């Protein structure tokens, strides 16, 4: 690995490479954690979303939540320090442009500041109070190659250039035989919301005869 990745990001990368999944557990003795364990298991459930759950039929309600906590439209970029130099590599006066083939978003490096910017996201976030839509966060990657530094900064910016959207789904009827790991379709035709979700947890209450699913 190169650069500054969190432990979770590296574990997720292992999951992607080996098509597996992980969960965490602990061993505790006398209120003290003696072991922290990463459990690696084969990917569970059906990975093709077959069951279709519809609002007002199989689903009671859907609550949408948006978070801008990690949103960024630009990164102030810093790389490694070349041998014999006191200053780290930046993207000042480096030319870079990329168009995302899936979203059409345009990424460009600003020559004066060295920032990696998502021009499309800046336009989306622009307002009367913030005319340029510039939301800048920092990005560091341990390389002295400007081409690699620019590519890594753009790839990371792609992950954070839109608000995080979460959905709370109150499921009334869960198809029989559904297990943890299964993918399901959640549909709200009137609200034009179509989700492909994965079941992360199932809880059964014998007293209430109720099954709660976390997706």
GICOR-V720107 format. One record per backbone hydrogen bond with DSSP energy under -1.0 kcal/mol. CO is the residue of the C=O (numbers start at 1). NH is the residue of the N-H. If there is no record, write none. Layout:
co->[CO & CO]
nh->[NH & NH]
This chain:
co->[6 & 7 & 8 & 9 & 10 & 11 & 12 & 13 & 14 & 15 & 21 & 23 & 25 & 27 & 27 & 29 & 32 & 35 & 37 & 39 & 41 & 46 & 48 & 51 & 53 & 54 & 54 & 54 & 58 & 58 & 59 & 61 & 63 & 65 & 67 & 68 & 73 & 74 & 75 & 76 & 78 & 80 & 82 & 89 & 91 & 96 & 98 & 100 & 105 & 106 & 107 & 108 & 110 & 111 & 115 & 116 & 117 & 118 & 119 & 120 & 121 & 130 & 135 & 135 & 137 & 139 & 141 & 143 & 145 & 146 & 147 & 148 & 149 & 150 & 151 & 152 & 153 & 154 & 157 & 160 & 164 & 166 & 168 & 170 & 175 & 179 & 182 & 184 & 185 & 186 & 187 & 188 & 193 & 195 & 197 & 199 & 201 & 203 & 205 & 210 & 212 & 214 & 214]
nh->[10 & 11 & 12 & 13 & 14 & 15 & 16 & 17 & 18 & 20 & 41 & 39 & 37 & 34 & 35 & 32 & 29 & 27 & 25 & 23 & 21 & 183 & 50 & 185 & 187 & 57 & 58 & 59 & 172 & 173 & 56 & 170 & 168 & 166 & 164 & 71 & 118 & 137 & 116 & 139 & 141 & 89 & 85 & 79 & 94 & 109 & 107 & 104 & 100 & 119 & 98 & 117 & 114 & 93 & 110 & 75 & 108 & 122 & 123 & 124 & 125 & 127 & 73 & 74 & 76 & 78 & 143 & 80 & 149 & 150 & 151 & 152 & 153 & 154 & 155 & 156 & 157 & 158 & 160 & 72 & 67 & 65 & 63 & 60 & 178 & 182 & 199 & 197 & 53 & 195 & 55 & 193 & 188 & 186 & 184 & 181 & 214 & 212 & 210 & 205 & 203 & 200 & 201]
